[in-house]
Amino acid sequence: MKSKITLAVLFAVQFGFSQLFQVGHTTVNFTDTSRGNRVIATEIYYPADAAGDNVPVTTSTTAVFPVLSFGHGFVMTWDAYQNFWSSLVPNGYIMVFPKTEGSLAPSHLDFGKDLSFVLDQMAVLNTNATSLFYNKISPMNAVMGHSMGGGASFLAAQLNTNIKTLVNFAAAETNPSAIQAAASIQIPSLIFSGGNDCVTPPNTNQIPMYNELLSNCKTLLTILGGSHCQMANSNFFCGVGESSCSPQPTITRAAQQNIINTYLLPWLDFQLKGNCAQGNSFDTQLLSDNSISFQKNCIQCNSLTTDNFENNNGIRLTPVPVKDIINVSGIEGRLYTITIYDSSAKELLTKVFTTETTIETVNLPKGIYFYSLQSQGIAVSTGKFIK
């Protein structure tokens, strides 16, 4: 999305920019004592100021980062999913990849439990002063996966009420059944399918999963001409399986992954960061995109306001329409982070404050802007204002 250059220059001096982070990497072995001291080797990718192994998490912001737990496909390995971490981590997400259940006879249930467990363990690391991730983890998170890992993501979401959103790619039916698990899942869910997926055909996999979901916000997005394996980077074992069935993809891997990126980041930015502009971007793009078909039952951002207000969380913004300043106030003594975006969902500024603050807008051109207000990593108010 194009940024407004003039607006960018005006804000650069006072607030600085939200910049893309570098990608840090580490490996952690988590131990689940409730399952016979099961060791879950996990690859972790996270926002950093310099790329590399075991480098510090970025110190360029006081923001905390949502964690995304991602499950690999059958006999695939985590490194096939670089397309995801190279896209999401620079935009302020931590991705964790459990490496378990890579055999020819995997336990889908154990894999689902692993996807859930590592999310809880990342929250523990947030409270450990010796950890790289001390005070860097948001309580907002997602469980994700591809193929077998996509099916296992349903099992994880069924097991863990702390999971905030579910996203998967060409999810495969599992044992126990991911389709049956979907019938007890109520969190927001985004399911990607490939229109030419001959490995896990949508009619017998993703469509029944979508239909069974109890989520009051769910979307099934089918990439026309897309395939099973092109959800990820090239992988020998996935490619061998896909080459023996039909139909074959009619779009390239790059095109398919570009479509994924068009929708994945806006979904996560709204669901996990409260970015209302990104929620609107998700919905708007669906309506004009000839490369996909979709089903959905919700509008991503339905709480926009253009009036002075005080909501149930004690948040008050004045005046509206905005002239030269915005006054923001909340609960006495509470720490907040407010982020403002332009109409193309480009982040313009982030400001941390306690109780109340004033933001100068004298240099803003006339137009519509969006904001997200968070406290303790949870979005307590989202909306738009007009200048």
Short mmCIF file of the C-alpha atoms (twelve columns), coordinates in Angstrom:
data_MODEL
# 
_entry.id   MODEL 
# 
loop_
_atom_site.group_PDB 
_atom_site.id 
_atom_site.type_symbol 
_atom_site.label_atom_id 
_atom_site.label_alt_id 
_atom_site.label_comp_id 
_atom_site.label_asym_id 
_atom_site.label_seq_id 
_atom_site.Cartn_x 
_atom_site.Cartn_y 
_atom_site.Cartn_z 
_atom_site.pdbx_PDB_model_num 
ATOM 1   C CA . MET A 1   0.000   0.000   0.000   1 
ATOM 2   C CA . LYS A 2   1.249   3.446   -0.856  1 
ATOM 3   C CA . SER A 3   1.910   5.851   1.990   1 
ATOM 4   C CA . LYS A 4   1.141   9.527   1.896   1 
ATOM 5   C CA . ILE A 5   4.584   11.044  1.423   1 
ATOM 6   C CA . THR A 6   3.653   14.520  2.611   1 
ATOM 7   C CA . LEU A 7   2.087   13.164  5.778   1 
ATOM 8   C CA . ALA A 8   5.124   10.950  6.319   1 
ATOM 9   C CA . VAL A 9   7.493   13.897  6.231   1 
ATOM 10  C CA . LEU A 10  5.367   15.876  8.653   1 
ATOM 11  C CA . PHE A 11  5.380   13.124  11.242  1 
ATOM 12  C CA . ALA A 12  8.964   11.968  10.833  1 
ATOM 13  C CA . VAL A 13  10.495  14.617  13.079  1 
ATOM 14  C CA . GLN A 14  8.088   14.443  16.008  1 
ATOM 15  C CA . PHE A 15  7.094   10.806  16.136  1 
ATOM 16  C CA . GLY A 16  9.403   8.815   13.892  1 
ATOM 17  C CA . PHE A 17  8.167   5.955   11.783  1 
ATOM 18  C CA . SER A 18  6.908   2.482   12.335  1 
ATOM 19  C CA . GLN A 19  9.698   0.713   10.483  1 
ATOM 20  C CA . LEU A 20  10.058  -2.870  9.388   1 
ATOM 21  C CA . PHE A 21  12.075  -4.947  11.830  1 
ATOM 22  C CA . GLN A 22  14.953  -7.290  11.077  1 
ATOM 23  C CA . VAL A 23  14.461  -11.019 11.721  1 
ATOM 24  C CA . GLY A 24  16.057  -12.603 14.772  1 
ATOM 25  C CA . HIS A 25  16.130  -16.354 15.303  1 
ATOM 26  C CA . THR A 26  16.611  -18.761 18.171  1 
ATOM 27  C CA . THR A 27  15.840  -22.397 19.030  1 
ATOM 28  C CA . VAL A 28  14.175  -23.371 22.302  1 
ATOM 29  C CA . ASN A 29  13.405  -26.823 23.674  1 
ATOM 30  C CA . PHE A 30  10.180  -26.690 25.669  1 
ATOM 31  C CA . THR A 31  9.344   -29.564 28.024  1 
ATOM 32  C CA . ASP A 32  5.753   -30.629 28.684  1 
ATOM 33  C CA . THR A 33  5.836   -32.337 32.075  1 
ATOM 34  C CA . SER A 34  2.168   -33.333 31.750  1 
ATOM 35  C CA . ARG A 35  3.065   -35.633 28.842  1 
ATOM 36  C CA . GLY A 36  5.980   -37.587 30.249  1 
ATOM 37  C CA . ASN A 37  8.493   -34.731 29.892  1 
ATOM 38  C CA . ARG A 38  7.849   -34.503 26.168  1 
ATOM 39  C CA . VAL A 39  10.480  -32.254 24.558  1 
ATOM 40  C CA . ILE A 40  9.190   -29.877 21.894  1 
ATOM 41  C CA . ALA A 41  12.072  -28.446 19.860  1 
ATOM 42  C CA . THR A 42  10.881  -25.105 18.511  1 
ATOM 43  C CA . GLU A 43  12.311  -22.653 16.004  1 
ATOM 44  C CA . ILE A 44  11.464  -19.035 16.856  1 
ATOM 45  C CA . TYR A 45  11.662  -15.966 14.615  1 
ATOM 46  C CA . TYR A 46  11.160  -12.522 16.128  1 
ATOM 47  C CA . PRO A 47  11.508  -8.765  15.493  1 
ATOM 48  C CA . ALA A 48  15.074  -7.551  16.034  1 
ATOM 49  C CA . ASP A 49  17.228  -4.512  15.337  1 
ATOM 50  C CA . ALA A 50  19.830  -6.668  13.606  1 
ATOM 51  C CA . ALA A 51  19.270  -9.967  11.841  1 
ATOM 52  C CA . GLY A 52  20.919  -13.058 13.302  1 
ATOM 53  C CA . ASP A 53  20.788  -15.938 15.748  1 
ATOM 54  C CA . ASN A 54  20.098  -15.190 19.425  1 
ATOM 55  C CA . VAL A 55  20.224  -11.435 18.890  1 
ATOM 56  C CA . PRO A 56  18.126  -9.286  21.257  1 
ATOM 57  C CA . VAL A 57  14.487  -8.626  20.518  1 
ATOM 58  C CA . THR A 58  14.180  -5.096  19.135  1 
ATOM 59  C CA . THR A 59  14.609  -2.237  21.571  1 
ATOM 60  C CA . SER A 60  13.363  0.342   19.073  1 
ATOM 61  C CA . THR A 61  9.826   0.207   20.461  1 
ATOM 62  C CA . THR A 62  8.076   -0.432  23.765  1 
ATOM 63  C CA . ALA A 63  5.403   -2.429  21.949  1 
ATOM 64  C CA . VAL A 64  4.779   -6.089  22.747  1 
ATOM 65  C CA . PHE A 65  4.406   -8.637  19.960  1 
ATOM 66  C CA . PRO A 66  1.689   -11.233 19.256  1 
ATOM 67  C CA . VAL A 67  2.887   -14.828 18.960  1 
ATOM 68  C CA . LEU A 68  1.894   -17.048 16.022  1 
ATOM 69  C CA . SER A 69  2.262   -20.812 16.530  1 
ATOM 70  C CA . PHE A 70  2.624   -22.545 13.150  1 
ATOM 71  C CA . GLY A 71  2.274   -26.257 12.370  1 
ATOM 72  C CA . HIS A 72  4.128   -27.847 9.437   1 
ATOM 73  C CA . GLY A 73  2.665   -30.214 6.868   1 
ATOM 74  C CA . PHE A 74  3.067   -33.998 6.694   1 
ATOM 75  C CA . VAL A 75  6.808   -34.931 6.510   1 
ATOM 76  C CA . MET A 76  7.589   -31.267 5.909   1 
ATOM 77  C CA . THR A 77  9.927   -29.141 8.010   1 
ATOM 78  C CA . TRP A 78  9.660   -25.654 9.418   1 
ATOM 79  C CA . ASP A 79  12.116  -24.166 6.922   1 
ATOM 80  C CA . ALA A 80  9.581   -24.631 4.110   1 
ATOM 81  C CA . TYR A 81  7.650   -21.730 5.638   1 
ATOM 82  C CA . GLN A 82  10.163  -18.935 5.308   1 
ATOM 83  C CA . ASN A 83  7.618   -17.130 3.149   1 
ATOM 84  C CA . PHE A 84  5.536   -16.623 6.296   1 
ATOM 85  C CA . TRP A 85  8.186   -15.525 8.767   1 
ATOM 86  C CA . SER A 86  9.910   -13.246 6.245   1 
ATOM 87  C CA . SER A 87  6.589   -11.470 5.722   1 
ATOM 88  C CA . LEU A 88  5.128   -11.363 9.224   1 
ATOM 89  C CA . VAL A 89  8.102   -10.955 11.576  1 
ATOM 90  C CA . PRO A 90  9.262   -7.630  10.063  1 
ATOM 91  C CA . ASN A 91  5.723   -6.360  10.681  1 
ATOM 92  C CA . GLY A 92  5.864   -7.025  14.417  1 
ATOM 93  C CA . TYR A 93  5.001   -10.698 14.975  1 
ATOM 94  C CA . ILE A 94  6.824   -13.560 16.672  1 
ATOM 95  C CA . MET A 95  6.524   -16.921 14.893  1 
ATOM 96  C CA . VAL A 96  7.140   -20.248 16.621  1 
ATOM 97  C CA . PHE A 97  7.471   -23.542 14.747  1 
ATOM 98  C CA . PRO A 98  7.287   -26.784 16.762  1 
ATOM 99  C CA . LYS A 99  9.365   -29.403 14.934  1 
ATOM 100 C CA . THR A 100 7.629   -32.472 16.368  1 
ATOM 101 C CA . GLU A 101 5.598   -35.142 14.534  1 
ATOM 102 C CA . GLY A 102 7.695   -35.180 11.389  1 
ATOM 103 C CA . SER A 103 7.600   -38.958 10.955  1 
ATOM 104 C CA . LEU A 104 5.622   -41.089 8.523   1 
ATOM 105 C CA . ALA A 105 3.217   -41.942 11.354  1 
ATOM 106 C CA . PRO A 106 2.563   -38.638 13.134  1 
ATOM 107 C CA . SER A 107 0.174   -38.151 16.029  1 
ATOM 108 C CA . HIS A 108 -2.154  -35.354 15.000  1 
ATOM 109 C CA . LEU A 109 -3.440  -34.928 18.536  1 
ATOM 110 C CA . ASP A 110 0.053   -34.579 20.004  1 
ATOM 111 C CA . PHE A 111 0.904   -32.068 17.301  1 
ATOM 112 C CA . GLY A 112 -2.178  -30.028 18.161  1 
ATOM 113 C CA . LYS A 113 -1.186  -30.146 21.823  1 
ATOM 114 C CA . ASP A 114 2.342   -29.005 20.905  1 
ATOM 115 C CA . LEU A 115 0.984   -26.022 18.939  1 
ATOM 116 C CA . SER A 116 -1.061  -25.046 21.975  1 
ATOM 117 C CA . PHE A 117 1.695   -25.713 24.517  1 
ATOM 118 C CA . VAL A 118 4.335   -23.536 22.875  1 
ATOM 119 C CA . LEU A 119 1.960   -20.561 22.941  1 
ATOM 120 C CA . ASP A 120 1.549   -20.973 26.690  1 
ATOM 121 C CA . GLN A 121 5.294   -21.371 27.140  1 
ATOM 122 C CA . MET A 122 6.025   -18.180 25.236  1 
ATOM 123 C CA . ALA A 123 3.765   -16.410 27.723  1 
ATOM 124 C CA . VAL A 124 5.893   -17.917 30.504  1 
ATOM 125 C CA . LEU A 125 9.074   -16.601 28.865  1 
ATOM 126 C CA . ASN A 126 7.492   -13.153 28.922  1 
ATOM 127 C CA . THR A 127 7.785   -13.222 32.729  1 
ATOM 128 C CA . ASN A 128 11.322  -14.654 32.820  1 
ATOM 129 C CA . ALA A 129 13.873  -11.862 33.273  1 
ATOM 130 C CA . THR A 130 16.640  -14.039 31.776  1 
ATOM 131 C CA . SER A 131 14.708  -14.713 28.549  1 
ATOM 132 C CA . LEU A 132 15.138  -12.938 25.216  1 
ATOM 133 C CA . PHE A 133 11.386  -12.432 25.311  1 
ATOM 134 C CA . TYR A 134 11.086  -10.845 28.749  1 
ATOM 135 C CA . ASN A 135 8.292   -8.254  28.648  1 
ATOM 136 C CA . LYS A 136 8.079   -8.575  24.851  1 
ATOM 137 C CA . ILE A 137 5.091   -10.931 24.472  1 
ATOM 138 C CA . SER A 138 1.549   -9.715  23.833  1 
ATOM 139 C CA . PRO A 139 -1.366  -11.706 25.312  1 
ATOM 140 C CA . MET A 140 -2.798  -11.718 21.779  1 
ATOM 141 C CA . ASN A 141 -1.849  -14.778 19.724  1 
ATOM 142 C CA . ALA A 142 -2.824  -17.106 16.903  1 
ATOM 143 C CA . VAL A 143 -2.550  -20.766 16.034  1 
ATOM 144 C CA . MET A 144 -1.750  -21.441 12.383  1 
ATOM 145 C CA . GLY A 145 -0.642  -24.269 10.127  1 
ATOM 146 C CA . HIS A 146 -0.393  -25.808 6.687   1 
ATOM 147 C CA . SER A 147 -1.873  -29.135 5.564   1 
ATOM 148 C CA . MET A 148 -1.523  -31.544 8.529   1 
ATOM 149 C CA . GLY A 149 -0.475  -28.579 10.669  1 
ATOM 150 C CA . GLY A 150 -3.565  -26.712 9.505   1 
ATOM 151 C CA . GLY A 151 -5.775  -29.562 10.667  1 
ATOM 152 C CA . ALA A 152 -3.842  -29.746 13.936  1 
ATOM 153 C CA . SER A 153 -4.449  -26.014 14.432  1 
ATOM 154 C CA . PHE A 154 -8.145  -26.818 14.887  1 
ATOM 155 C CA . LEU A 155 -7.219  -29.372 17.547  1 
ATOM 156 C CA . ALA A 156 -5.041  -26.788 19.289  1 
ATOM 157 C CA . ALA A 157 -7.779  -24.143 19.227  1 
ATOM 158 C CA . GLN A 158 -10.221 -26.630 20.691  1 
ATOM 159 C CA . LEU A 159 -7.810  -27.389 23.540  1 
ATOM 160 C CA . ASN A 160 -6.713  -23.878 24.500  1 
ATOM 161 C CA . THR A 161 -9.156  -21.114 25.408  1 
ATOM 162 C CA . ASN A 162 -6.303  -18.575 25.478  1 
ATOM 163 C CA . ILE A 163 -5.917  -18.692 21.680  1 
ATOM 164 C CA . LYS A 164 -7.341  -15.548 20.095  1 
ATOM 165 C CA . THR A 165 -7.579  -16.360 16.393  1 
ATOM 166 C CA . LEU A 166 -7.184  -19.337 14.038  1 
ATOM 167 C CA . VAL A 167 -5.582  -19.149 10.569  1 
ATOM 168 C CA . ASN A 168 -4.608  -22.029 8.325   1 
ATOM 169 C CA . PHE A 169 -3.607  -22.949 4.796   1 
ATOM 170 C CA . ALA A 170 -4.933  -25.962 2.857   1 
ATOM 171 C CA . ALA A 171 -5.831  -27.584 6.179   1 
ATOM 172 C CA . ALA A 172 -6.092  -31.388 6.083   1 
ATOM 173 C CA . GLU A 173 -8.605  -33.516 7.932   1 
ATOM 174 C CA . THR A 174 -6.928  -35.192 10.901  1 
ATOM 175 C CA . ASN A 175 -7.434  -38.000 13.404  1 
ATOM 176 C CA . PRO A 176 -9.069  -36.947 15.704  1 
ATOM 177 C CA . SER A 177 -11.177 -34.958 13.300  1 
ATOM 178 C CA . ALA A 178 -10.393 -31.302 12.652  1 
ATOM 179 C CA . ILE A 179 -13.875 -30.990 11.142  1 
ATOM 180 C CA . GLN A 180 -15.468 -32.165 14.372  1 
ATOM 181 C CA . ALA A 181 -13.170 -29.940 16.426  1 
ATOM 182 C CA . ALA A 182 -14.306 -26.937 14.364  1 
ATOM 183 C CA . ALA A 183 -17.821 -27.404 15.721  1 
ATOM 184 C CA . SER A 184 -16.637 -26.281 19.179  1 
ATOM 185 C CA . ILE A 185 -14.462 -23.334 18.057  1 
ATOM 186 C CA . GLN A 186 -15.841 -19.809 18.389  1 
ATOM 187 C CA . ILE A 187 -12.771 -17.589 17.888  1 
ATOM 188 C CA . PRO A 188 -12.292 -15.526 14.690  1 
ATOM 189 C CA . SER A 189 -11.016 -17.823 11.947  1 
ATOM 190 C CA . LEU A 190 -9.479  -17.396 8.504   1 
ATOM 191 C CA . ILE A 191 -9.151  -20.443 6.254   1 
ATOM 192 C CA . PHE A 192 -7.158  -20.359 3.009   1 
ATOM 193 C CA . SER A 193 -7.794  -23.016 0.378   1 
ATOM 194 C CA . GLY A 194 -6.419  -23.637 -3.101  1 
ATOM 195 C CA . GLY A 195 -8.945  -23.896 -5.898  1 
ATOM 196 C CA . ASN A 196 -6.747  -26.537 -7.616  1 
ATOM 197 C CA . ASP A 197 -5.683  -28.359 -4.451  1 
ATOM 198 C CA . CYS A 198 -5.633  -32.052 -5.328  1 
ATOM 199 C CA . VAL A 199 -3.957  -33.119 -2.054  1 
ATOM 200 C CA . THR A 200 -6.547  -31.785 0.397   1 
ATOM 201 C CA . PRO A 201 -9.467  -30.838 -1.861  1 
ATOM 202 C CA . PRO A 202 -11.572 -28.011 -0.403  1 
ATOM 203 C CA . ASN A 203 -14.839 -29.956 -0.756  1 
ATOM 204 C CA . THR A 204 -13.693 -32.625 1.688   1 
ATOM 205 C CA . ASN A 205 -11.389 -30.575 3.902   1 
ATOM 206 C CA . GLN A 206 -11.548 -26.786 4.246   1 
ATOM 207 C CA . ILE A 207 -15.198 -26.255 3.274   1 
ATOM 208 C CA . PRO A 208 -16.561 -28.694 5.908   1 
ATOM 209 C CA . MET A 209 -14.203 -27.133 8.468   1 
ATOM 210 C CA . TYR A 210 -15.513 -23.667 7.645   1 
ATOM 211 C CA . ASN A 211 -19.134 -24.814 7.735   1 
ATOM 212 C CA . GLU A 212 -18.724 -26.418 11.160  1 
ATOM 213 C CA . LEU A 213 -17.006 -23.429 12.795  1 
ATOM 214 C CA . LEU A 214 -19.132 -21.613 15.371  1 
ATOM 215 C CA . SER A 215 -17.099 -18.410 14.962  1 
ATOM 216 C CA . ASN A 216 -19.112 -15.224 14.701  1 
ATOM 217 C CA . CYS A 217 -16.324 -13.951 12.429  1 
ATOM 218 C CA . LYS A 218 -15.000 -16.449 9.910   1 
ATOM 219 C CA . THR A 219 -13.765 -16.275 6.333   1 
ATOM 220 C CA . LEU A 220 -13.028 -19.010 3.808   1 
ATOM 221 C CA . LEU A 221 -10.768 -17.606 1.094   1 
ATOM 222 C CA . THR A 222 -10.168 -19.757 -1.980  1 
ATOM 223 C CA . ILE A 223 -7.235  -18.865 -4.228  1 
ATOM 224 C CA . LEU A 224 -8.372  -19.530 -7.794  1 
ATOM 225 C CA . GLY A 225 -5.915  -21.834 -9.550  1 
ATOM 226 C CA . GLY A 226 -3.931  -22.173 -6.331  1 
ATOM 227 C CA . SER A 227 -2.489  -25.450 -5.132  1 
ATOM 228 C CA . HIS A 228 -1.694  -27.253 -1.907  1 
ATOM 229 C CA . CYS A 229 2.083   -27.016 -1.915  1 
ATOM 230 C CA . GLN A 230 2.333   -23.448 -3.201  1 
ATOM 231 C CA . MET A 231 1.039   -22.217 0.147   1 
ATOM 232 C CA . ALA A 232 4.639   -22.779 1.287   1 
ATOM 233 C CA . ASN A 233 8.064   -22.610 -0.323  1 
ATOM 234 C CA . SER A 234 9.262   -25.454 -2.505  1 
ATOM 235 C CA . ASN A 235 9.492   -28.747 -0.603  1 
ATOM 236 C CA . PHE A 236 10.535  -32.077 -2.096  1 
ATOM 237 C CA . PHE A 237 8.075   -34.315 -0.244  1 
ATOM 238 C CA . CYS A 238 5.106   -32.024 -0.777  1 
ATOM 239 C CA . GLY A 239 6.006   -31.637 -4.439  1 
ATOM 240 C CA . VAL A 240 6.217   -35.405 -5.002  1 
ATOM 241 C CA . GLY A 241 2.756   -35.912 -3.541  1 
ATOM 242 C CA . GLU A 242 1.217   -33.082 -5.514  1 
ATOM 243 C CA . SER A 243 2.792   -34.118 -8.822  1 
ATOM 244 C CA . SER A 244 0.849   -37.400 -8.776  1 
ATOM 245 C CA . CYS A 245 -2.639  -35.857 -8.695  1 
ATOM 246 C CA . SER A 246 -4.729  -33.338 -10.574 1 
ATOM 247 C CA . PRO A 247 -5.692  -30.609 -11.185 1 
ATOM 248 C CA . GLN A 248 -2.323  -28.894 -11.208 1 
ATOM 249 C CA . PRO A 249 -1.966  -25.213 -10.275 1 
ATOM 250 C CA . THR A 250 -2.661  -22.619 -12.941 1 
ATOM 251 C CA . ILE A 251 -0.906  -19.761 -11.126 1 
ATOM 252 C CA . THR A 252 2.683   -19.482 -9.960  1 
ATOM 253 C CA . ARG A 253 3.921   -19.985 -6.413  1 
ATOM 254 C CA . ALA A 254 4.870   -16.311 -6.242  1 
ATOM 255 C CA . ALA A 255 1.398   -15.222 -7.321  1 
ATOM 256 C CA . GLN A 256 -0.263  -17.529 -4.808  1 
ATOM 257 C CA . GLN A 257 1.889   -16.306 -1.935  1 
ATOM 258 C CA . ASN A 258 1.294   -12.700 -2.940  1 
ATOM 259 C CA . ILE A 259 -2.452  -13.309 -2.600  1 
ATOM 260 C CA . ILE A 260 -1.893  -14.842 0.831   1 
ATOM 261 C CA . ASN A 261 0.121   -11.826 1.966   1 
ATOM 262 C CA . THR A 262 -2.574  -9.466  0.714   1 
ATOM 263 C CA . TYR A 263 -5.018  -10.857 3.287   1 
ATOM 264 C CA . LEU A 264 -2.988  -12.471 6.039   1 
ATOM 265 C CA . LEU A 265 -1.330  -9.375  7.490   1 
ATOM 266 C CA . PRO A 266 -4.522  -7.239  7.500   1 
ATOM 267 C CA . TRP A 267 -6.416  -10.063 9.239   1 
ATOM 268 C CA . LEU A 268 -3.783  -10.426 11.933  1 
ATOM 269 C CA . ASP A 269 -3.324  -6.677  12.328  1 
ATOM 270 C CA . PHE A 270 -7.011  -6.259  13.061  1 
ATOM 271 C CA . GLN A 271 -7.602  -9.391  15.119  1 
ATOM 272 C CA . LEU A 272 -4.424  -9.161  17.218  1 
ATOM 273 C CA . LYS A 273 -3.488  -5.466  17.138  1 
ATOM 274 C CA . GLY A 274 -6.881  -3.793  16.807  1 
ATOM 275 C CA . ASN A 275 -5.898  -1.980  13.592  1 
ATOM 276 C CA . CYS A 276 -9.316  -0.999  12.301  1 
ATOM 277 C CA . ALA A 277 -7.967  0.379   9.026   1 
ATOM 278 C CA . GLN A 278 -6.423  -3.011  8.246   1 
ATOM 279 C CA . GLY A 279 -9.728  -4.700  9.039   1 
ATOM 280 C CA . ASN A 280 -11.435 -2.428  6.532   1 
ATOM 281 C CA . SER A 281 -8.668  -3.101  4.021   1 
ATOM 282 C CA . PHE A 282 -9.275  -6.852  4.344   1 
ATOM 283 C CA . ASP A 283 -13.006 -6.502  3.646   1 
ATOM 284 C CA . THR A 284 -12.609 -3.974  0.840   1 
ATOM 285 C CA . GLN A 285 -9.991  -5.993  -1.034  1 
ATOM 286 C CA . LEU A 286 -12.162 -9.128  -1.010  1 
ATOM 287 C CA . LEU A 287 -14.906 -7.365  -2.950  1 
ATOM 288 C CA . SER A 288 -12.698 -6.320  -5.871  1 
ATOM 289 C CA . ASP A 289 -10.263 -9.241  -6.121  1 
ATOM 290 C CA . ASN A 290 -10.796 -11.480 -9.149  1 
ATOM 291 C CA . SER A 291 -8.069  -13.894 -8.052  1 
ATOM 292 C CA . ILE A 292 -10.094 -15.341 -5.170  1 
ATOM 293 C CA . SER A 293 -13.558 -16.458 -4.133  1 
ATOM 294 C CA . PHE A 294 -14.746 -16.274 -0.561  1 
ATOM 295 C CA . GLN A 295 -17.382 -16.921 2.049   1 
ATOM 296 C CA . LYS A 296 -17.641 -14.848 5.222   1 
ATOM 297 C CA . ASN A 297 -20.103 -14.033 7.961   1 
ATOM 298 C CA . CYS A 298 -18.789 -10.770 9.414   1 
ATOM 299 C CA . ILE A 299 -17.426 -7.301  8.829   1 
ATOM 300 C CA . GLN A 300 -13.924 -7.025  10.233  1 
ATOM 301 C CA . CYS A 301 -14.207 -3.571  11.756  1 
ATOM 302 C CA . ASN A 302 -17.731 -2.618  12.790  1 
ATOM 303 C CA . SER A 303 -17.128 -0.194  15.650  1 
ATOM 304 C CA . LEU A 304 -16.159 2.965   13.782  1 
ATOM 305 C CA . THR A 305 -17.206 6.267   15.292  1 
ATOM 306 C CA . THR A 306 -16.995 9.900   14.277  1 
ATOM 307 C CA . ASP A 307 -18.413 11.388  17.459  1 
ATOM 308 C CA . ASN A 308 -16.967 12.406  20.803  1 
ATOM 309 C CA . PHE A 309 -17.506 9.378   22.947  1 
ATOM 310 C CA . GLU A 310 -16.711 7.494   26.106  1 
ATOM 311 C CA . ASN A 311 -16.858 3.742   25.675  1 
ATOM 312 C CA . ASN A 312 -17.305 0.929   28.186  1 
ATOM 313 C CA . ASN A 313 -13.557 0.771   28.772  1 
ATOM 314 C CA . GLY A 314 -13.506 4.395   29.984  1 
ATOM 315 C CA . ILE A 315 -11.829 5.712   26.823  1 
ATOM 316 C CA . ARG A 316 -12.642 9.238   25.676  1 
ATOM 317 C CA . LEU A 317 -11.456 11.037  22.513  1 
ATOM 318 C CA . THR A 318 -12.171 14.720  21.840  1 
ATOM 319 C CA . PRO A 319 -12.868 16.781  19.824  1 
ATOM 320 C CA . VAL A 320 -14.443 15.389  16.649  1 
ATOM 321 C CA . PRO A 321 -14.081 16.569  13.938  1 
ATOM 322 C CA . VAL A 322 -10.411 17.035  14.813  1 
ATOM 323 C CA . LYS A 323 -8.739  20.405  14.289  1 
ATOM 324 C CA . ASP A 324 -5.243  20.812  15.726  1 
ATOM 325 C CA . ILE A 325 -5.152  18.281  18.575  1 
ATOM 326 C CA . ILE A 326 -6.688  15.046  19.814  1 
ATOM 327 C CA . ASN A 327 -7.248  14.641  23.552  1 
ATOM 328 C CA . VAL A 328 -7.203  11.007  24.645  1 
ATOM 329 C CA . SER A 329 -8.063  9.894   28.165  1 
ATOM 330 C CA . GLY A 330 -8.605  6.563   29.861  1 
ATOM 331 C CA . ILE A 331 -8.646  5.014   33.316  1 
ATOM 332 C CA . GLU A 332 -6.525  6.737   35.968  1 
ATOM 333 C CA . GLY A 333 -3.064  5.188   36.288  1 
ATOM 334 C CA . ARG A 334 -3.426  2.754   33.354  1 
ATOM 335 C CA . LEU A 335 -0.756  2.477   30.655  1 
ATOM 336 C CA . TYR A 336 -1.967  2.804   27.062  1 
ATOM 337 C CA . THR A 337 -0.520  2.694   23.558  1 
ATOM 338 C CA . ILE A 338 -2.271  4.604   20.789  1 
ATOM 339 C CA . THR A 339 -1.459  4.027   17.129  1 
ATOM 340 C CA . ILE A 340 -2.736  6.192   14.281  1 
ATOM 341 C CA . TYR A 341 -3.008  5.076   10.646  1 
ATOM 342 C CA . ASP A 342 -3.786  6.839   7.397   1 
ATOM 343 C CA . SER A 343 -6.605  5.777   5.070   1 
ATOM 344 C CA . SER A 344 -4.330  3.257   3.319   1 
ATOM 345 C CA . ALA A 345 -3.632  1.532   6.675   1 
ATOM 346 C CA . LYS A 346 -0.080  2.895   6.876   1 
ATOM 347 C CA . GLU A 347 1.006   3.344   10.487  1 
ATOM 348 C CA . LEU A 348 1.868   6.984   11.151  1 
ATOM 349 C CA . LEU A 349 2.709   7.124   14.824  1 
ATOM 350 C CA . THR A 350 2.639   5.176   18.052  1 
ATOM 351 C CA . LYS A 351 2.578   6.891   21.428  1 
ATOM 352 C CA . VAL A 352 2.696   5.353   24.902  1 
ATOM 353 C CA . PHE A 353 1.035   7.244   27.753  1 
ATOM 354 C CA . THR A 354 -0.503  6.866   31.192  1 
ATOM 355 C CA . THR A 355 -4.093  8.001   31.844  1 
ATOM 356 C CA . GLU A 356 -4.243  10.764  29.223  1 
ATOM 357 C CA . THR A 357 -2.351  12.465  26.431  1 
ATOM 358 C CA . THR A 358 -2.596  15.088  23.699  1 
ATOM 359 C CA . ILE A 359 -1.594  14.426  20.094  1 
ATOM 360 C CA . GLU A 360 -0.889  17.345  17.780  1 
ATOM 361 C CA . THR A 361 -2.556  17.038  14.378  1 
ATOM 362 C CA . VAL A 362 -2.025  20.569  13.106  1 
ATOM 363 C CA . ASN A 363 0.072   19.313  10.172  1 
ATOM 364 C CA . LEU A 364 -2.330  16.572  9.120   1 
ATOM 365 C CA . PRO A 365 -4.064  17.140  5.786   1 
ATOM 366 C CA . LYS A 366 -7.843  16.962  5.824   1 
ATOM 367 C CA . GLY A 367 -9.106  13.416  5.562   1 
ATOM 368 C CA . ILE A 368 -10.062 10.227  7.397   1 
ATOM 369 C CA . TYR A 369 -7.675  8.543   9.842   1 
ATOM 370 C CA . PHE A 370 -7.911  5.422   11.955  1 
ATOM 371 C CA . TYR A 371 -6.668  4.667   15.466  1 
ATOM 372 C CA . SER A 372 -6.162  1.697   17.739  1 
ATOM 373 C CA . LEU A 373 -5.828  2.072   21.506  1 
ATOM 374 C CA . GLN A 374 -4.325  -0.820  23.466  1 
ATOM 375 C CA . SER A 375 -3.793  -1.529  27.142  1 
ATOM 376 C CA . GLN A 376 -1.791  -4.526  28.365  1 
ATOM 377 C CA . GLY A 377 -1.572  -5.771  24.784  1 
ATOM 378 C CA . ILE A 378 -5.357  -5.826  24.286  1 
ATOM 379 C CA . ALA A 379 -7.237  -3.473  21.954  1 
ATOM 380 C CA . VAL A 380 -9.666  -1.496  24.126  1 
ATOM 381 C CA . SER A 381 -10.819 0.946   21.460  1 
ATOM 382 C CA . THR A 382 -10.614 1.171   17.673  1 
ATOM 383 C CA . GLY A 383 -12.192 3.621   15.301  1 
ATOM 384 C CA . LYS A 384 -11.707 6.544   12.960  1 
ATOM 385 C CA . PHE A 385 -11.633 10.308  13.152  1 
ATOM 386 C CA . ILE A 386 -12.063 13.020  10.572  1 
ATOM 387 C CA . LYS A 387 -10.027 16.168  10.152  1 
# 
